[in-house]
Amino acid sequence: MKRSQTVNYILIVIGVLVSMYAKVDANQNTYLLIFGICCLLFGIFRISQTIPSKSEKEDDNIDEVE
């Protein structure tokens, strides 16, 4: 697995754990919760950039058939 993919998955795990930790206490730490959610979303965003769009896949299939 590439190093950047590993970093993305680590960001997601850290984001989930921090968000869960911030939510556990009755006096939840809002800044910690925001940080966890930002890590989670940033990791998901970076992973989604590596997935090719459906239209690109269809264009590749059309070129191969011709």
Secondary structure, 3 states (H helix, E strand, C coil): CCHHHHHHHHHHHHHHHHHHHHHHCCCCCHHHHHHHHHHHHHHHHHHHHHCCCHHHHHHHHHHHHC
